[in-house]
């Protein structure tokens, strides 16, 4: 520790400095100052732990120095020296947390006792601060351990037998009652139905957890709240011991749903389990997720586990293929979407619209589209290989909105492309452009057909009809034209020119070159 002595009397300063056994008291360094200005300079260099200071000095009193120290939030302990007792001085010293007030003449024993008292106070405060920091770290770490325990338990990371769970609780030193029953609340927000709050996943996670904690369980911490995502939804799980579960939880869920719609601009559904032992919580989490998976229609609602009539899970549905096929043949895009919308509304009215029914509808509609494309010799896997098509297809089973969005997109893309194919010059131009951009590569008729989403045979027939040449011959002719430019306008070797335009075999290049131009590459270069 460090101490400073401040007094305008040089002799007093020296006596105090030389008379006290500072080392025994735990003080390693002692500085001196003879006025407030000098003391402030010492503070700026290195803040002392203890200040022994005269109150009455000509260039500013010790009280003035104490006030300055406290204003700058220095935590030095103050011991005052004075020639006479003054209630005013004493009360001010106490007001600003001075630890000692000693009257002159200087007394070694009294001063050492005051310094010793100051040292003990400093040590105690440092110990408390260290304990506080350690305690804060321990509390934060405990929260992480608790959340990790719940996550592992709910997702089968911990065996669900009694002894394994008990052992994990003891290892983590958690204050959980394994014999108590627990309730789960599952909150589900469909990703694609977020109506416009453009925030990142981490912010959205915090918002959902904070909102659910405050509205459902009326708490500010997230100790018993787990956030996770799957392909379809953002999810929050709240674990409630039976001692904290009450009839107001459902009302809290409804409050959460309203707040979620108002502040996050998205619809949520809440599912409340029955009370089960800790060992059954993971299974109950799966049960609640299955309820949500089958909940295609009802959002902004609260559901209780065990309500058998809430969702029908028969999943019995089949598209009338003849109707959709006829509408496709007639290019009736709007009528197709409206027909599928009516089918969905009918299933919802009958309470038959669940995940299985949505999956069946998805597969049946794709079957109709694929059959239609196959009939017109268009390759579906190429037509729908873009990211937008894939994303909409993946999301189609999430909700009625997503299903209709996907149906509209895929129907429009199918019919529009077929119309484009019928305007064959447009397709031939696209095929030619593909050849012009990729002639240096080892492209084949199959590659060109794939670039315009047609079967190779259908493209070959269309290409020959419209251009008078086969696809392979057009590729070779274009390559030879490019080779002629290189031979005329550069000094590269003939073999290098062949490689530049996509011929790996020099002999084959020479044969094709002569067939098209009537002369060999060597003769052509000499003539040009």
SVG drawing of the C-alpha trace seen along z (x, -y; Angstrom):
<svg xmlns="http://www.w3.org/2000/svg" viewBox="-66 -31 79 76">
<polyline fill="none" stroke="black" stroke-width="0.4" points="0.0,0.0 0.9,-3.6 0.5,-6.6 1.1,-10.4 1.5,-12.9 0.2,-16.5 1.1,-19.3 2.5,-22.9 4.7,-22.3 7.9,-20.6 9.0,-19.4 5.6,-17.7 5.8,-16.0 9.3,-14.6 8.3,-13.5 5.3,-11.6 7.2,-10.0 10.2,-8.9 8.4,-7.9 5.8,-5.4 6.8,-1.8 5.1,-1.8 6.3,1.6 4.7,3.3 1.4,1.6 1.6,3.0 2.5,-0.3 5.4,0.0 5.7,-3.6 5.3,-7.0 5.3,-10.3 5.1,-13.9 3.5,-17.1 3.3,-20.6 0.1,-21.9 -3.0,-20.9 -1.4,-21.5 1.5,-19.2 -0.9,-16.5 -3.0,-16.7 0.1,-16.2 0.9,-13.0 -2.6,-11.8 -2.3,-12.3 0.9,-10.2 -0.3,-7.3 -3.4,-7.4 -2.4,-6.6 -4.4,-4.3 -4.1,-6.5 -3.8,-10.2 -2.6,-11.7 -3.5,-15.4 -3.5,-18.6 -6.9,-20.4 -5.7,-24.0 -3.2,-25.0 -2.7,-28.4 -3.1,-27.5 -6.3,-25.4 -7.5,-23.3 -7.5,-19.5 -11.3,-19.6 -10.8,-21.2 -8.5,-18.3 -10.9,-15.7 -13.8,-17.2 -11.6,-17.2 -10.6,-13.6 -14.2,-12.5 -15.4,-14.5 -12.8,-12.7 -14.1,-9.4 -10.7,-8.4 -11.2,-5.9 -8.3,-6.9 -8.8,-6.6 -8.4,-10.0 -6.9,-10.7 -7.1,-14.3 -4.7,-16.1 -5.7,-19.4 -4.5,-21.7 -7.9,-22.0 -11.2,-20.1 -13.9,-21.6 -17.4,-20.2 -17.7,-21.8 -14.5,-20.2 -15.3,-16.8 -18.8,-16.7 -17.5,-17.7 -14.8,-15.0 -17.4,-12.4 -19.7,-13.6 -16.9,-12.9 -16.0,-9.5 -12.8,-10.4 -11.7,-7.4 -9.8,-9.3 -9.7,-12.7 -6.6,-13.2 -5.8,-16.4 -2.3,-17.7 0.3,-17.5 1.3,-14.5 0.8,-11.2 2.5,-8.1 0.2,-5.5 -3.0,-7.3 -1.8,-7.8 -0.7,-4.2 -4.0,-3.0 -5.8,-5.2 -3.5,-4.0 -4.0,-0.4 -7.8,-0.9 -7.5,-2.4 -5.4,0.5 -7.8,3.1 -10.7,1.3 -8.9,1.3 -8.0,5.0 -11.6,5.8 -13.0,3.8 -10.5,5.4 -11.5,8.8 -15.2,8.0 -14.6,6.7 -12.7,9.8 -15.4,11.9 -18.0,9.8 -16.3,10.3 -15.8,14.0 -19.5,14.2 -20.7,12.4 -18.6,14.7 -19.9,17.8 -23.5,16.6 -23.1,16.0 -21.4,19.4 -24.2,21.0 -26.8,19.6 -24.9,21.0 -24.6,24.4 -28.3,24.4 -29.3,23.5 -26.9,26.1 -28.5,28.7 -32.0,27.9 -30.9,28.0 -29.1,31.3 -32.0,32.8 -34.7,31.6 -32.8,32.8 -31.7,36.2 -28.2,35.2 -28.7,36.6 -30.2,40.1 -33.7,39.8 -33.4,42.3 -33.6,41.0 -30.0,41.7 -28.4,40.1 -30.4,36.9 -29.7,36.8 -25.9,37.3 -25.9,34.5 -27.6,32.1 -25.1,32.9 -22.1,32.6 -23.3,29.1 -24.2,28.2 -27.7,27.1 -30.5,26.4 -33.1,28.4 -35.7,30.8 -35.7,34.0 -38.8,35.2 -40.8,32.2 -43.1,32.1 -42.4,29.7 -44.4,28.0 -43.2,27.0 -44.4,24.0 -43.4,24.1 -43.5,20.9 -43.4,21.3 -42.9,18.5 -42.9,19.6 -39.9,18.1 -41.5,17.2 -44.4,15.4 -42.2,12.7 -44.0,9.7 -41.2,7.3 -38.9,6.7 -35.5,7.1 -33.3,8.1 -30.6,10.7 -31.2,14.1 -29.2,13.1 -31.3,10.0 -34.5,11.9 -33.5,14.6 -33.0,12.0 -36.3,10.3 -38.3,13.6 -36.7,14.7 -37.0,11.3 -40.7,10.9 -41.6,14.4 -39.9,14.0 -41.7,10.8 -45.1,11.6 -45.5,15.3 -43.6,15.9 -43.2,12.2 -39.4,12.5 -36.4,10.7 -33.9,13.6 -33.8,16.3 -32.4,19.1 -35.2,21.6 -35.7,20.4 -34.2,22.3 -34.2,20.8 -33.6,23.0 -34.5,23.1 -35.5,25.7 -36.2,25.6 -39.7,24.2 -39.8,22.2 -38.1,20.1 -38.8,21.8 -38.7,20.9 -39.1,23.5 -39.9,22.3 -39.4,24.9 -41.6,24.3 -41.5,26.2 -45.0,27.1 -44.4,24.7 -44.2,21.8 -46.9,23.0 -50.3,21.3 -53.5,20.7 -52.3,17.3 -49.7,19.0 -52.3,19.3 -53.2,15.6 -49.5,14.8 -49.2,16.7 -52.0,14.7 -50.3,11.5 -47.1,12.7 -48.9,13.4 -50.3,9.9 -46.9,8.4 -45.2,10.5 -47.6,9.4 -47.4,5.7 -43.6,5.3 -42.0,8.1 -44.6,8.1 -44.9,11.9 -47.6,14.5 -46.9,17.0 -48.5,20.1 -48.1,21.4 -48.4,24.9 -48.6,25.8 -47.8,29.3 -49.2,31.2 -47.0,31.6 -44.5,34.4 -41.4,35.6 -38.0,34.4 -37.3,37.7 -40.3,37.1 -39.5,33.6 -37.7,34.5 -40.5,36.7 -43.0,33.9 -41.0,31.5 -41.3,33.8 -45.1,34.1 -45.5,30.3 -43.4,30.0 -45.6,32.6 -48.6,30.5 -47.0,27.4 -46.0,29.4 -49.6,30.3 -50.8,26.8 -51.0,25.4 -53.9,23.1 -54.2,21.8 -51.6,19.1 -52.0,16.5 -53.6,19.1 -52.7,21.1 -53.1,24.9 -53.0,27.3 -51.4,30.7 -54.1,33.4 -56.7,31.5 -57.4,34.3 -59.8,32.4 -57.5,29.5 -55.6,31.1 -56.7,33.9 -53.7,35.9 -55.2,38.2 -53.4,36.5 -55.8,37.9 -55.7,35.8 -55.3,36.3 -55.3,33.7 -57.7,34.2 -54.9,34.5 -57.2,34.3 -58.5,30.8 -55.0,29.4 -53.6,31.0 -56.4,29.5 -55.9,26.0 -52.1,26.3 -52.8,27.3 -55.0,24.2 -52.4,22.0 -54.9,20.9 -52.4,19.7 -54.9,17.8 -57.5,20.6 -54.9,23.1 -54.0,21.0 -57.6,20.3 -58.5,24.0 -55.7,25.0 -56.8,22.2 -60.3,23.6 -58.9,27.1 -56.9,25.7 -59.9,23.8 -62.0,26.9 -59.5,29.0 -59.3,26.3 -63.0,26.2 -63.2,29.9 -60.2,29.8 -58.3,32.1 -55.4,29.7 -52.3,31.0 -48.7,31.6 -49.4,34.9 -52.1,33.3 -49.8,30.5 -47.1,33.0 -49.5,35.0 -50.7,31.8 -47.1,30.8 -46.1,34.1 -49.2,34.5 -48.9,31.0 -45.2,31.6 -46.3,34.8 -48.7,32.9 -46.1,30.3 -43.4,32.9 -45.7,34.9 -46.7,31.7 -43.1,30.7 -42.1,34.2 -44.8,34.2 -43.3,31.0 -39.8,32.4 -38.7,29.8 -36.3,30.9 -37.9,30.0 -34.8,30.6 -33.0,27.9 -35.9,25.5 -36.3,25.6 -32.7,25.8 -32.4,22.1 -32.3,21.0 -35.6,19.2 -37.5,22.3 -35.7,24.5 -36.4,22.2 -40.1,21.8 -40.5,25.6 -38.9,26.2 -41.2,23.7 -44.3,24.8 -45.5,27.1 -45.2,24.4 -48.5,22.7 -51.4,22.0 -49.7,18.8 -46.4,20.5 -48.2,23.3 -50.1,20.8 -47.0,18.7 -45.1,21.8 -48.0,23.0 -48.2,19.5 -44.5,19.4 -44.1,22.9 -47.2,22.6 -46.2,19.2 -42.6,20.4 -43.8,23.6 -46.4,21.9 -44.2,18.9 -41.3,21.1 -43.4,23.4 -44.7,20.3 -41.1,19.3 -40.2,22.7 -43.0,22.4 -41.4,19.2 -38.5,21.4 -36.3,18.7 -36.0,17.3 -34.8,20.8 -32.5,21.2 -31.0,17.8 -30.4,18.8 -28.8,22.1 -26.5,20.1 -25.6,17.7 -24.7,20.6 -22.4,22.0 -20.8,18.5 -20.0,18.1 -18.7,21.6 -17.1,22.8 -13.7,23.0 -15.0,25.7 -15.7,29.3 -19.5,28.7 -21.8,31.2 -25.3,31.3 -26.5,32.4 -24.9,29.3 -26.6,27.0 -30.0,28.7 -29.6,28.4 -28.9,24.6 -32.4,24.2 -34.1,26.8 -34.9,29.2 -34.2,32.8 -31.2,33.3 -33.3,34.9 -36.0,32.2 -33.4,29.5 -31.5,31.2 -34.7,31.5 -35.7,27.9 -32.2,26.6 -31.9,28.4 -35.3,27.3 -34.6,23.6 -30.9,23.3 -30.5,26.1 -27.4,27.5 -26.9,29.9 -25.9,28.6 -22.5,30.4 -21.8,28.9 -22.8,25.4 -20.4,25.7 -17.5,26.8 -18.2,24.1 -18.2,21.4 -14.9,22.8 -13.3,22.8 -14.4,19.1 -12.7,18.2 -9.6,20.2 -9.4,18.4 -9.3,15.1 -6.5,16.3 -4.4,17.6 -4.9,14.3 -4.3,11.9 -1.8,13.5 1.5,15.3 0.4,18.2 1.1,21.7 -1.5,23.7 -1.7,26.2 -2.3,23.4 -5.0,21.9 -6.7,25.3 -6.6,25.5 -7.9,22.0 -11.1,22.7 -11.9,26.0 -10.1,28.7 -8.0,31.0 -6.9,33.1 -4.7,31.3 -5.3,34.0 -9.1,33.7 -8.8,29.9 -7.0,30.1 -9.6,32.5 -12.5,30.3 -10.7,27.1 -10.0,28.5 -13.6,29.9 -15.1,26.4 -12.6,24.1 -11.2,26.4 -7.6,25.8 -5.4,27.0 -4.7,24.6 -1.0,24.3 -2.1,23.3 -4.7,20.9 -2.1,19.1 0.3,18.8 -2.5,17.4 -3.6,14.9"/>
</svg>
